[in-house]
Structure formats: C-alpha cells, structure tokens
Amino acid sequence: VEQLESKDRHIATLQRKLSDVHAVPKPRKDSSSSALGPQPFPRVSISSDGAPTEPRVREFHALYLTAHRQWSETRDELLSLKSVLRDSDDQRRDADSRLAQRERELGEMQARLAAFTSLLQEYADAQRSSRLKGMAQDDEISVASMLAAIQQLQRTSSFAGTPNADGIATREFLAQRPLYSQDTNELQQYVELAVDWEAMHGLLFRAPGSETATWQQTALVPAPITLAPSPIPRSSFDLVVSLQPTLNTLFDRISRDHDFLVSTLQSLGTSDEFTTRVFQMYLKQRLEGAKKPCVIGIHRSDYLINAGAELQAKQVEFNTIAASFASLSAVVGDFHRYMLERTAYKHLLKAGLITREQIPPNESLTSIGDGIAAGFELYGQSEAVVVMVVQPGERNVYDQRFVEKRLWERHHIKTLRLTFAEIRDQCVVDENDRLLIAGQEIAVAYYRSGYAPTDFPTTAEWTGRWLVEKSRAIAVPSLAYHLAGCKKIQQVLANPGVVERFIDDAETAARVRECFVGLYPLDNTSQGMQATRMALHEPHKYVVKPQREGGGYNVYGDDIPKLLTSVSDEERKGYILMDLIRAPPFNSVLVRNGEVVVASVVSELGIYGIFVR
C-alpha cells in the first residue's frame, strides 16, 4: 500500500510538471487527447530532425519526453503492483479462513487429548497404588508409550502464530527496543563514572588470586555490568513475577513427596555419581529421623524470552541451591537508575526511550536476608548464629556480604563464613542434635556452595555436609529441596499429569505449563530412544543437560552427537534433552575490566522466591 501511494504521489508530481510544459506554448484542444495521464505535447513548428525549431519550445519538448517516459514506466509498475495486491488480498483471505479452521481443529484435538490423558493417568496411578499383578509388561510399556506420545502431540499442536493474551508480537517488541551507540570512543567518558559508582556501592568482585602477590588476595575489581538496561517485554516480566509464588509451592510439595522423588531419581541409575551421593544422604537422613524446626527455600527461576511469532518467557531451569547474584543484581538496577537521572544516557541512547518506570524495583537485596531471618526465628534460639557455607577462594564475596549485612543490621543476627571442610574441622553435633562451633549454636546453614562435584574434592567436605544434615540446624536448602532442583525432576514435570499431581487448580497448572519447552529423557525407554534420535538428527534444535547447577555443563549444537555417541547407555540416563530457547539478541554496551565493550547479548531473567515452612 505504501508503494502504491508513493507511485500515485510521483504521478501527480509528473502531471504538475507536464502542466508547466503545456503552459508554454499554450496547448490547443485536441479531440484525441486522453482524459487520464499526461496530455499530448501541443503542435508547433518542427524541423527536419523532428524536434521543435524554437529554442524555448525545444527545451520543454525534451522535458516532456522524459516526463512522459517516466510516467509510462510508473503507470505500468502501478498496474502490476495493484494486480499483486489483489492477488495478495485473495491469498490472505484464504489463509485467514484456513487458519481459523485449523485453530478450531487444534482446540478440539487438545480437549480430546486432555480427556484421554486424564483417563490414562488415572489408570497409571491406580496401577501403581494397587500394584496390579495381572497386567502384562507389554501393557505397562503401552501405557507409558501412549503418555509420551500424547505429551509430544500436546507440545507440537500449539500453533506458534496465535497471539497469547500475555504475549507481545516479536516484530512489535523489536521495533520498540532502544538503540544504543556502538561508538566506544564516544562512550569512554562513562567508564570512570561507572567504575567509581560500583566501588562506592559494593558492586565488586575479589580480584583473581596470585601465588606471588599476596596483596592481590584482598584486591577488588568492579563487577562487569551493562551501562544501560536490556529490554524485556513487560507482559512476560509481569507473568513470571506473578507465577513465582506458585512455583515456590510446587517445588516445596515436590520435596515433600518422597515416593515421587525416589521413583524419579532412581531412574537415573548410577549414571551420575554426585547426584547419587546426595540422594543416598537424603535416604540416610530420613532413616535416622533427623528433625528440623522448619524448611527455608531460596529459589531462582530462570527464563529466556523465546522469539517465535510472539515473545514468550520460557523456563530455563529452577534453582533450589546457592542461587547467586540476588544482591548484586539489585545494585545494578540502582546503578541504571542513577545513570538515567545523572546523564539521561546522552551519547548512549541513539533512539527509543528509557524511563524510570521501565526499571522496576528489585527487593532481592533484602528479601534473602529476611527469609533466612524468618526461619531463624522459628528455630527458637535468639543467641544462635547463621553459618554461610562458602567455597574456598570465593570471588563473589559481596553478593554474599549484602545478605550478611541485612541479617545483622535489620535482625541483629550474626553470620559466620565456613567451608564444608571447616565445618568438619570446627563443628560438632551434641546429644541434643545441636550443631555447635566453639560452644556457639548454629541455627541456619545457608549454602552458597555444595551444588557441584568440585565443591566436594575430598571426604572432608562430605563429612562437613553430613554434620549439618544430621543435626537440628536448618540447611538451606534441605537435601529434599536440593534434589527437587535436579534436571531430571524438571524433565519429568513436563510429562502429562505431573504438574497436576501437585497443583489442583487446572488453570494454575496450565499457567505453569505455558512456561515449559519440550523436555525429554535420554534413557533406554522408547521415549528416550526417540529423543536420542532427534538430538542426533537435528542437534542445533536442542540442548543436552546433566544433573548439574552453576553453568558450564550444558552441551549444544555439533557437540551433542559427539557426547551421545561417546557415552554408554547407563551414562546417558544422567542427561536430559531440552528444546533450545531462541532469544532475540540485543546490541548492548558493557563495562568490563575498566573498558567499554559493545556486544550482542541475550538476557536471562531470574526471579527469586522465598518459601518458609
């Protein structure tokens, strides 16, 4: 339509030019002239070469011939465009009709699948509860295969082009994003301001250690940050924030369902030594009947914004242990507000708009400490202390120190910092199951380590953790919470009827499922073998995840076939397959190591949650 309007305006301009030409000499009436388009050139004296003899008329004659040729070309293009537009209108109406019919069919299919899934799940549950012996093994496999097939149908039958009430069109969002300068010389003026602000407000890391320079062990460096915020669709942000209390409750219920934890984690076999050892400690704790005054959950649910026909927040993972950066991320928000008010992002913001209302408040700086304090109060011993269990040589100290600061300044609770090995060496459990250090009772052990095998290089670390777990002290997280955050649990949750096992309200369960992408086992079941074939055939569509936290363990793209063909069937059980979330990149500006760095970035959105029971 814009092209047509442009051509119409061009024709009008040409006709005005022709009117000027016709004014000198004055044209006479000609019955052969057309009512549309440019009028024929008036009759004048013509030389032997066919051109007008008068110089003034010769000039206008040349102008007329040029204008008339342009008009003819434009008219032909206009007619062609109008023909294309008519064809496009017909095609669009036909596509709209077929789309509406397809959506009706998909809605009916989803309803039938939901009803059939419910019946199958009821039958499977009844089979497990009564342990029917009369059912053949083939029948059991058939039920499992049907459930897996239904899950795949439900996943693939959601039409990506249908707008969601909570979504935003990808094209619309991308057009609204701010445009930041990529001129590092122009932005260098902001470096000193940013670095000094970070130093004043604790947005810092410990410098990498050195064996030869002792002073570097206490040296500090500014944390790498963005100069300005990265855009997230507001509808997606509001959705995942509102969903977090539901997820807190969901994972608490998972942690309390012993049968579910056992059946799910036993399917891993012995493929993952670290998870197996945590699981064995959990079983030992239950067997010995360790009692805890309460449970404290400090969670972070991570999302990427998937760019399909519309943008939707899709869950990457749910962290239940040592979820970091709650403090520093809140301070980064303060930095962005400061930069906006101080500089209005002059020289940085080239297009678009950033307002204070677009940088939402972040309470994670204070909420973590307040959640620990709530559990501390339930422990019932005001003179006790909190132990923050850390990694040796921790660089992300200030993210942790802010929690310690909140506990002391707001709640007057003292915090000690110990590694698991130091707990083994310095702590004891008395006859009343109290965990003591130098006679001081420990109420809460808040883990900022313990999520990876590298945190347990020797038996000393495992012994230190067991001292906490067998005592009355509140471990954050509990062993059950730790296991509930395993990737295998995330994968099984995506199976039909599993979320509904823990959430009774169908609408709420559906909202949780909307954040899932495809998740598949990589075991020896029919569903696992099918997933393996999918990953080998189209590896760039997926990511392979082990039962690990902390990042750096996932496998992508061409590395997936290399992994899957190099591990045994037993080892493959320790992994899951997940659809790759494709987030739109954004051209941002970072300050890293005192330098301006322009980079294409992808934003991961982490929502923290506190649950005390």
C-alpha positions as CSV (number, residue, x, y, z in Angstrom):
1,V,0.0,0.0,0.0
2,E,2.8,2.4,0.8
3,Q,4.4,1.6,-2.6
4,L,1.1,2.4,-4.3
5,E,0.7,5.6,-2.5
6,S,4.3,6.6,-3.3
7,K,3.7,5.9,-7.0
8,D,0.5,7.9,-7.0
9,R,2.3,10.9,-5.5
10,H,5.0,10.5,-8.1
11,I,2.5,10.6,-10.9
12,A,0.8,13.7,-9.5
13,T,4.2,15.4,-9.5
14,L,4.9,14.4,-13.1
15,Q,1.5,15.7,-14.1
16,R,2.2,19.0,-12.5
17,K,5.4,19.2,-14.4
18,L,3.5,18.5,-17.6
19,S,1.1,21.3,-16.8
20,D,4.1,23.6,-16.6
21,V,5.3,22.4,-20.0
22,H,1.8,22.9,-21.6
23,A,1.7,26.4,-20.4
24,V,4.3,27.5,-22.9
25,P,3.3,27.4,-25.7
26,K,-0.4,27.2,-24.8
27,P,-1.8,23.9,-26.0
28,R,-4.8,23.7,-28.3
29,K,-7.7,21.4,-27.9
30,D,-7.2,18.0,-29.3
31,S,-10.0,15.5,-29.5
32,S,-7.5,12.7,-29.4
33,S,-6.2,13.7,-26.0
34,S,-6.9,11.3,-23.2
35,A,-8.8,12.3,-20.0
36,L,-6.3,10.3,-17.9
37,G,-2.5,10.7,-17.7
38,P,-0.3,13.4,-19.3
39,Q,-1.7,15.4,-22.3
40,P,0.0,15.2,-25.7
41,F,2.5,17.9,-26.5
42,P,1.0,20.9,-28.4
43,R,1.6,21.2,-32.2
44,V,4.5,23.5,-33.0
45,S,6.9,24.1,-35.9
46,I,9.0,21.1,-36.4
47,S,12.5,20.9,-38.0
48,S,13.7,18.2,-40.4
49,D,15.1,16.1,-37.5
50,G,11.6,16.0,-35.8
51,A,12.5,18.5,-33.0
52,P,10.8,21.9,-32.4
53,T,12.6,24.8,-34.0
54,E,12.1,27.4,-31.3
55,P,14.9,27.1,-28.5
56,R,12.4,27.7,-25.7
57,V,10.0,25.1,-27.0
58,R,12.9,22.6,-27.7
59,E,13.8,22.7,-24.0
60,F,10.2,22.0,-22.9
61,H,9.9,19.3,-25.6
62,A,12.9,17.4,-24.1
63,L,11.4,17.8,-20.6
64,Y,8.1,16.5,-21.8
65,L,9.6,13.4,-23.4
66,T,11.5,12.5,-20.2
67,A,8.5,13.0,-18.0
68,H,6.2,11.1,-20.3
69,R,8.5,8.1,-20.3
70,Q,8.8,8.2,-16.5
71,W,5.0,8.3,-16.2
72,S,4.5,5.4,-18.6
73,E,7.0,3.3,-16.6
74,T,5.4,4.3,-13.3
75,R,1.9,3.5,-14.7
76,D,3.0,0.0,-15.7
77,E,4.5,-0.6,-12.3
78,L,1.4,0.7,-10.6
79,L,-0.8,-1.6,-12.6
80,S,1.5,-4.5,-11.7
81,L,1.5,-3.7,-8.0
82,K,-2.3,-3.4,-8.0
83,S,-2.5,-6.8,-9.5
84,V,-0.1,-8.2,-6.9
85,L,-2.1,-6.5,-4.2
86,R,-5.4,-8.1,-5.4
87,D,-3.8,-11.5,-5.5
88,S,-2.3,-10.9,-2.0
89,D,-5.7,-9.9,-0.6
90,D,-7.2,-13.1,-2.0
91,Q,-4.4,-15.2,-0.6
92,R,-4.7,-13.5,2.8
93,R,-8.4,-14.1,3.0
94,D,-7.9,-17.7,2.1
95,A,-5.1,-18.1,4.6
96,D,-7.2,-16.4,7.4
97,S,-10.1,-18.8,6.6
98,R,-7.8,-21.9,6.7
99,L,-6.1,-20.6,9.9
100,A,-9.4,-20.2,11.7
101,Q,-10.4,-23.7,10.7
102,R,-7.0,-25.1,11.8
103,E,-7.3,-23.3,15.2
104,R,-10.8,-24.8,15.7
105,E,-9.5,-28.3,14.9
106,L,-6.5,-27.8,17.2
107,G,-8.7,-26.7,20.1
108,E,-10.9,-29.8,19.7
109,M,-7.8,-32.0,19.5
110,Q,-6.3,-30.5,22.7
111,A,-9.6,-31.1,24.5
112,R,-9.7,-34.7,23.4
113,L,-6.1,-35.3,24.3
114,A,-6.6,-33.7,27.8
115,A,-9.5,-36.0,28.5
116,F,-7.6,-39.1,27.2
117,T,-4.5,-38.1,29.2
118,S,-6.6,-37.8,32.4
119,L,-8.0,-41.3,31.9
120,L,-4.6,-42.8,31.2
121,Q,-3.0,-41.0,34.2
122,E,-5.8,-42.3,36.5
123,Y,-5.2,-45.8,35.2
124,A,-1.5,-45.5,35.7
125,D,-1.9,-44.1,39.2
126,A,-4.4,-46.9,40.1
127,Q,-1.9,-49.5,38.8
128,R,0.9,-48.1,40.9
129,S,-1.2,-47.8,44.0
130,S,-2.7,-51.3,43.9
131,R,0.4,-52.9,42.3
132,L,-1.8,-55.0,40.0
133,K,0.0,-58.2,39.1
134,G,-2.4,-59.2,36.3
135,M,-1.2,-56.6,33.9
136,A,1.3,-57.8,31.3
137,Q,4.6,-56.0,30.9
138,D,3.7,-55.1,27.3
139,D,0.6,-53.3,28.6
140,E,2.7,-51.3,31.0
141,I,5.0,-50.3,28.2
142,S,2.0,-49.4,26.0
143,V,0.6,-47.0,28.7
144,A,4.0,-45.3,29.1
145,S,4.3,-45.0,25.3
146,M,0.9,-43.5,24.9
147,L,1.5,-41.0,27.6
148,A,4.8,-40.0,25.9
149,A,3.0,-39.7,22.5
150,I,0.3,-37.5,24.0
151,Q,2.9,-35.2,25.5
152,Q,4.6,-34.9,22.1
153,L,1.2,-34.1,20.4
154,Q,0.3,-31.5,23.0
155,R,3.7,-29.9,22.6
156,T,3.6,-29.7,18.8
157,S,0.0,-28.9,18.3
158,S,0.2,-25.5,19.9
159,F,0.1,-23.1,16.9
160,A,3.0,-20.6,17.4
161,G,1.4,-17.8,15.4
162,T,-1.6,-17.5,17.6
163,P,-1.3,-14.4,19.9
164,N,-1.3,-15.1,23.6
165,A,-3.2,-12.8,25.9
166,D,0.1,-12.3,27.9
167,G,2.3,-12.1,24.8
168,I,3.6,-9.4,22.5
169,A,4.3,-9.7,18.8
170,T,8.0,-10.2,18.2
171,R,8.2,-7.6,15.5
172,E,6.4,-5.1,17.6
173,F,8.8,-5.6,20.6
174,L,11.9,-5.5,18.5
175,A,10.8,-2.2,16.9
176,Q,10.3,-0.6,20.3
177,R,13.7,-1.5,21.8
178,P,16.1,1.3,22.5
179,L,19.1,1.8,20.2
180,Y,22.4,2.2,22.0
181,S,25.5,3.8,20.5
182,Q,28.2,1.3,19.5
183,D,31.0,4.0,19.4
184,T,33.4,3.0,22.1
185,N,35.3,6.3,21.9
186,E,32.1,8.3,22.4
187,L,31.2,6.2,25.4
188,Q,34.6,6.2,27.1
189,Q,33.6,9.2,29.2
190,Y,31.2,7.0,31.2
191,V,33.8,4.4,32.4
192,E,35.2,6.4,35.3
193,L,31.8,7.4,36.5
194,A,30.5,3.7,36.3
195,V,33.6,2.2,38.0
196,D,33.7,4.8,40.8
197,W,29.9,4.2,41.5
198,E,30.5,0.5,41.6
199,A,33.3,0.9,44.2
200,M,31.1,3.2,46.3
201,H,28.2,0.8,46.4
202,G,29.8,-2.7,46.7
203,L,29.3,-3.8,43.1
204,L,32.6,-5.7,43.3
205,F,34.4,-9.0,42.9
206,R,37.6,-10.2,44.6
207,A,40.5,-10.0,42.1
208,P,41.8,-13.3,40.8
209,G,44.3,-14.7,43.2
210,S,48.1,-14.8,42.7
211,E,50.6,-17.1,44.3
212,T,53.4,-14.5,44.1
213,A,51.5,-11.3,45.0
214,T,49.9,-11.6,48.5
215,W,48.2,-8.2,48.2
216,Q,46.0,-9.5,45.3
217,Q,44.2,-11.8,47.7
218,T,42.4,-8.8,49.1
219,A,42.3,-6.7,45.9
220,L,38.9,-5.8,44.5
221,V,37.7,-5.3,40.9
222,P,34.4,-3.8,39.6
223,A,31.9,-6.3,38.5
224,P,31.2,-6.4,34.8
225,I,27.9,-4.6,34.1
226,T,25.8,-3.1,31.3
227,L,25.8,0.7,31.1
228,A,22.1,0.7,30.4
229,P,19.3,-1.9,31.0
230,S,18.4,-4.6,28.4
231,P,14.7,-4.6,27.3
232,I,12.3,-7.4,28.4
233,P,8.6,-7.5,27.4
234,R,6.6,-6.1,30.3
235,S,3.9,-8.7,29.8
236,S,6.5,-11.5,30.2
237,F,8.1,-9.9,33.2
238,D,4.7,-9.5,35.0
239,L,3.7,-13.0,34.2
240,V,6.8,-14.7,35.6
241,V,6.8,-12.5,38.7
242,S,3.2,-13.4,39.4
243,L,4.0,-17.1,38.8
244,Q,6.9,-17.3,41.3
245,P,4.7,-18.0,44.5
246,T,3.1,-20.9,42.6
247,L,6.5,-22.3,41.7
248,N,7.7,-21.9,45.3
249,T,4.7,-24.0,46.5
250,L,5.1,-26.5,43.6
251,F,8.7,-27.3,44.5
252,D,8.0,-27.4,48.2
253,R,5.4,-30.1,47.5
254,I,7.8,-32.0,45.3
255,S,10.3,-32.0,48.1
256,R,7.7,-33.5,50.5
257,D,6.6,-36.3,48.1
258,H,9.1,-39.0,49.0
259,D,7.7,-41.6,46.6
260,F,7.9,-39.2,43.7
261,L,11.5,-38.2,44.5
262,V,12.5,-41.8,44.8
263,S,10.8,-43.1,41.7
264,T,12.1,-40.2,39.6
265,L,15.7,-40.2,40.8
266,Q,16.1,-43.9,40.8
267,S,15.5,-43.8,37.0
268,L,18.9,-42.1,36.8
269,G,20.5,-45.4,37.9
270,T,24.2,-44.9,38.9
271,S,24.8,-42.6,35.9
272,D,25.6,-39.5,38.0
273,E,27.8,-40.2,41.0
274,F,27.3,-36.7,42.6
275,T,23.5,-36.8,42.4
276,T,23.5,-40.4,43.6
277,R,25.6,-39.5,46.7
278,V,23.3,-36.6,47.6
279,F,20.3,-38.9,47.1
280,Q,21.9,-41.6,49.4
281,M,22.5,-38.9,52.1
282,Y,18.8,-37.9,51.8
283,L,17.7,-41.5,52.3
284,K,20.1,-41.9,55.3
285,Q,18.7,-38.7,56.8
286,R,15.2,-40.0,56.6
287,L,16.2,-43.4,58.0
288,E,17.8,-41.7,61.0
289,G,14.8,-39.4,61.6
290,A,16.7,-36.1,61.6
291,K,14.3,-33.4,62.8
292,K,14.4,-29.8,61.6
293,P,12.4,-26.9,63.1
294,C,11.4,-25.6,59.7
295,V,12.3,-25.5,56.0
296,I,13.7,-22.5,54.2
297,G,13.6,-22.4,50.4
298,I,15.6,-19.7,48.5
299,H,14.9,-20.2,44.8
300,R,15.5,-18.6,41.5
301,S,13.5,-19.5,38.4
302,D,15.4,-18.6,35.2
303,Y,13.8,-17.6,31.9
304,L,14.8,-16.7,28.4
305,I,12.4,-14.8,26.1
306,N,11.7,-17.1,23.2
307,A,11.2,-15.3,19.9
308,G,8.5,-17.0,17.8
309,A,5.5,-15.3,16.2
310,E,5.2,-13.7,19.7
311,L,7.6,-13.4,22.6
312,Q,7.1,-15.7,25.5
313,A,9.0,-16.3,28.7
314,K,10.3,-19.9,28.7
315,Q,11.8,-21.5,31.8
316,V,15.5,-22.5,31.6
317,E,15.7,-24.1,35.0
318,F,14.5,-23.8,38.6
319,N,17.4,-23.3,41.1
320,T,17.0,-24.6,44.6
321,I,20.6,-24.4,45.9
322,A,23.1,-21.5,46.1
323,A,21.1,-19.1,43.8
324,S,23.6,-16.3,43.4
325,F,23.5,-12.6,42.4
326,A,20.4,-11.7,44.3
327,S,22.3,-8.8,45.9
328,L,24.4,-7.5,43.1
329,S,21.6,-7.7,40.5
330,A,19.5,-5.3,42.7
331,V,22.5,-2.9,43.0
332,V,22.8,-3.0,39.2
333,G,19.2,-1.7,39.0
334,D,20.2,1.2,41.3
335,F,23.2,1.9,39.0
336,H,20.9,2.1,36.0
337,R,18.5,4.5,37.7
338,Y,21.5,6.6,38.8
339,M,22.9,6.7,35.2
340,L,19.4,7.6,33.8
341,E,19.0,10.5,36.3
342,R,22.6,11.7,36.1
343,T,23.3,11.6,32.4
344,A,19.9,10.9,30.7
345,Y,22.0,8.5,28.7
346,K,23.3,11.3,26.5
347,H,25.6,9.9,23.8
348,L,24.5,6.4,24.6
349,L,20.8,6.4,23.7
350,K,20.5,7.0,20.0
351,A,16.9,6.1,19.5
352,G,14.0,5.0,21.7
353,L,13.1,5.9,25.3
354,I,14.1,4.8,28.8
355,T,12.1,6.0,31.8
356,R,12.5,5.3,35.5
357,E,9.2,3.3,35.4
358,Q,10.8,0.9,33.0
359,I,13.4,-0.1,35.6
360,P,11.3,-2.0,38.2
361,P,12.3,-2.1,41.9
362,N,14.2,-5.2,43.0
363,E,13.7,-6.4,46.5
364,S,16.1,-9.4,46.2
365,L,18.8,-7.4,48.0
366,T,16.8,-7.5,51.3
367,S,14.5,-10.5,50.8
368,I,17.1,-13.2,51.0
369,G,18.2,-12.0,54.4
370,D,14.7,-11.5,55.6
371,G,13.8,-15.1,54.5
372,I,16.7,-16.6,56.5
373,A,15.7,-14.4,59.5
374,A,12.2,-15.8,59.4
375,G,13.5,-19.4,59.6
376,F,16.0,-18.4,62.2
377,E,13.1,-17.1,64.4
378,L,11.3,-20.5,64.0
379,Y,14.5,-22.2,65.2
380,G,13.8,-20.6,68.6
381,Q,17.3,-19.7,69.8
382,S,18.0,-15.9,69.6
383,E,21.6,-16.3,70.7
384,A,22.4,-18.7,67.8
385,V,24.3,-17.8,64.7
386,V,23.9,-18.3,60.9
387,V,26.7,-20.0,59.0
388,M,27.1,-19.1,55.4
389,V,28.8,-22.2,53.7
390,V,31.1,-20.8,51.0
391,Q,33.7,-22.1,48.5
392,P,37.4,-21.6,49.2
393,G,38.8,-18.6,47.4
394,E,35.3,-17.2,46.7
395,R,35.4,-14.1,44.4
396,N,31.7,-13.2,44.5
397,V,32.0,-12.2,48.1
398,Y,30.0,-9.0,48.1
399,D,26.9,-10.6,46.7
400,Q,27.0,-12.7,49.9
401,R,28.1,-10.0,52.2
402,F,25.0,-8.0,51.5
403,V,22.9,-10.9,52.9
404,E,25.2,-10.9,56.0
405,K,24.8,-7.1,56.3
406,R,21.0,-7.4,56.2
407,L,20.9,-10.1,58.8
408,W,22.9,-8.0,61.2
409,E,21.5,-4.5,60.6
410,R,17.9,-5.5,60.4
411,H,17.6,-8.6,62.6
412,H,20.8,-8.4,64.7
413,I,21.8,-12.0,63.7
414,K,25.5,-12.8,63.5
415,T,26.8,-14.6,60.4
416,L,30.0,-16.8,60.2
417,R,31.6,-17.9,56.9
418,L,32.8,-21.5,56.7
419,T,33.6,-24.1,54.0
420,F,32.3,-27.6,54.4
421,A,35.8,-28.8,55.3
422,E,36.0,-26.1,58.0
423,I,32.6,-27.3,59.4
424,R,34.1,-30.8,59.6
425,D,37.1,-29.5,61.5
426,Q,35.4,-26.9,63.7
427,C,31.9,-28.1,64.4
428,V,30.3,-30.9,66.4
429,V,26.8,-32.2,67.0
430,D,25.9,-32.7,70.6
431,E,23.5,-35.2,72.3
432,N,20.6,-32.8,71.6
433,D,21.4,-32.7,67.9
434,R,22.5,-29.1,68.1
435,L,25.3,-28.1,65.7
436,L,27.9,-26.2,67.6
437,I,31.1,-24.2,66.8
438,A,33.2,-23.3,69.8
439,G,30.2,-23.8,72.0
440,Q,28.0,-21.4,69.8
441,E,24.8,-22.9,68.5
442,I,24.2,-22.8,64.7
443,A,20.6,-22.2,63.8
444,V,20.9,-21.9,60.0
445,A,23.5,-23.2,57.5
446,Y,22.9,-21.2,54.3
447,Y,24.7,-23.0,51.3
448,R,26.5,-20.8,48.8
449,S,28.4,-23.9,47.7
450,G,27.6,-27.7,47.5
451,Y,25.9,-27.7,44.1
452,A,28.7,-29.3,42.1
453,P,31.2,-32.2,42.5
454,T,34.0,-29.7,42.6
455,D,32.7,-28.5,46.0
456,F,33.5,-31.9,47.4
457,P,37.1,-32.7,46.4
458,T,37.7,-34.9,49.4
459,T,35.7,-36.8,52.0
460,A,36.2,-33.9,54.4
461,E,33.6,-31.8,52.5
462,W,31.0,-34.7,52.5
463,T,31.6,-35.2,56.2
464,G,31.1,-31.5,56.9
465,R,27.8,-31.5,55.0
466,W,26.6,-34.6,56.8
467,L,27.2,-32.9,60.2
468,V,24.7,-30.2,59.1
469,E,22.2,-32.6,57.6
470,K,22.0,-34.9,60.7
471,S,21.8,-32.0,63.2
472,R,18.9,-29.8,64.2
473,A,20.4,-26.9,62.2
474,I,18.2,-25.7,59.3
475,A,20.1,-26.4,56.0
476,V,19.3,-24.0,53.2
477,P,18.4,-25.9,51.1
478,S,17.4,-29.2,52.6
479,L,18.5,-32.4,50.9
480,A,15.0,-32.8,49.5
481,Y,15.0,-29.3,48.1
482,H,18.4,-29.9,46.6
483,L,17.2,-33.0,44.8
484,A,13.9,-31.3,43.7
485,G,16.1,-28.9,41.7
486,C,17.6,-31.7,39.6
487,K,17.2,-31.5,35.8
488,K,15.5,-34.9,35.9
489,I,12.7,-33.5,38.0
490,Q,12.4,-30.6,35.6
491,Q,12.0,-33.1,32.7
492,V,9.5,-35.3,34.4
493,L,7.4,-32.3,35.4
494,A,6.8,-31.7,31.7
495,N,5.1,-35.1,31.4
496,P,1.3,-35.1,31.2
497,G,-0.4,-35.0,34.6
498,V,2.7,-34.5,36.7
499,V,2.3,-30.8,37.4
500,E,-1.4,-31.5,38.2
501,R,-0.2,-34.1,40.7
502,F,1.0,-31.1,42.9
503,I,-1.3,-28.3,41.8
504,D,-5.1,-29.0,42.0
505,D,-6.3,-25.9,40.1
506,A,-6.3,-26.6,36.4
507,E,-5.9,-23.0,35.3
508,T,-2.9,-22.5,37.6
509,A,-1.3,-25.7,36.4
510,A,-1.8,-24.6,32.8
511,R,-0.1,-21.3,33.5
512,V,2.9,-23.2,34.8
513,R,3.0,-25.4,31.7
514,E,2.9,-22.4,29.4
515,C,6.5,-21.6,30.6
516,F,7.8,-25.1,29.7
517,V,9.5,-26.0,26.4
518,G,9.9,-29.6,25.2
519,L,11.8,-31.8,27.7
520,Y,12.8,-35.4,27.0
521,P,14.6,-38.3,28.8
522,L,17.7,-39.8,27.2
523,D,17.3,-43.2,28.8
524,N,16.6,-46.6,27.3
525,T,12.8,-46.1,27.2
526,S,11.0,-45.7,23.9
527,Q,10.7,-42.0,24.5
528,G,14.3,-41.8,25.5
529,M,15.5,-43.6,22.3
530,Q,13.3,-41.3,20.2
531,A,14.8,-38.3,21.9
532,T,18.3,-39.5,21.2
533,R,17.5,-39.9,17.5
534,M,16.0,-36.4,17.4
535,A,19.2,-35.0,19.0
536,L,21.5,-36.8,16.6
537,H,19.4,-35.8,13.6
538,E,18.9,-32.1,14.4
539,P,21.3,-31.2,17.2
540,H,21.0,-27.5,16.7
541,K,17.4,-27.6,17.9
542,Y,18.3,-28.8,21.4
543,V,20.5,-28.6,24.4
544,V,21.7,-31.5,26.5
545,K,21.8,-31.0,30.3
546,P,23.4,-33.1,33.0
547,Q,22.2,-33.1,36.7
548,R,24.3,-30.0,37.5
549,E,24.0,-26.5,38.7
550,G,26.3,-23.5,38.3
551,G,26.5,-23.3,34.5
552,G,29.2,-24.5,32.1
553,Y,28.0,-28.1,31.9
554,N,25.4,-27.9,29.1
555,V,26.1,-29.3,25.6
556,Y,25.0,-27.6,22.4
557,G,24.9,-28.0,18.6
558,D,27.5,-30.1,17.0
559,D,28.9,-31.2,20.4
560,I,25.6,-33.1,21.1
561,P,26.3,-36.0,18.7
562,K,29.8,-36.2,19.9
563,L,28.6,-36.6,23.5
564,L,25.7,-39.0,22.8
565,T,27.9,-41.4,20.7
566,S,30.7,-41.4,23.3
567,V,28.8,-42.3,26.5
568,S,27.3,-45.6,27.5
569,D,23.6,-46.3,27.8
570,E,23.9,-46.1,31.6
571,E,25.7,-42.8,31.4
572,R,23.2,-41.3,29.0
573,K,20.5,-41.7,31.7
574,G,22.2,-38.9,33.6
575,Y,21.3,-36.4,30.9
576,I,18.0,-34.8,29.6
577,L,17.2,-33.2,26.3
578,M,15.6,-29.8,26.1
579,D,14.3,-27.7,23.2
580,L,16.7,-24.8,22.5
581,I,15.1,-21.5,23.5
582,R,15.9,-18.9,20.9
583,A,16.1,-15.4,22.5
584,P,16.5,-12.3,20.3
585,P,20.0,-10.8,20.7
586,F,20.4,-7.1,21.7
587,N,23.2,-4.7,20.9
588,S,24.3,-3.6,24.4
589,V,27.2,-1.7,25.9
590,L,29.2,-3.3,28.8
591,V,31.9,-2.0,31.2
592,R,34.3,-4.9,31.8
593,N,37.8,-4.6,33.3
594,G,37.6,-0.8,33.0
595,E,36.8,-0.8,29.3
596,V,33.8,-0.1,27.2
597,V,32.7,-3.2,25.3
598,V,30.0,-3.3,22.7
599,A,28.4,-6.7,22.4
600,S,25.4,-8.6,21.2
601,V,23.9,-10.0,24.3
602,V,21.0,-12.3,25.4
603,S,19.2,-11.5,28.6
604,E,18.3,-14.2,31.1
605,L,15.6,-13.2,33.6
606,G,15.9,-14.6,37.1
607,I,13.0,-14.4,39.5
608,Y,13.9,-15.0,43.2
609,G,11.4,-16.7,45.6
610,I,11.5,-17.3,49.3
611,F,9.5,-20.1,51.0
612,V,9.5,-20.8,54.7
613,R,7.5,-23.7,56.2
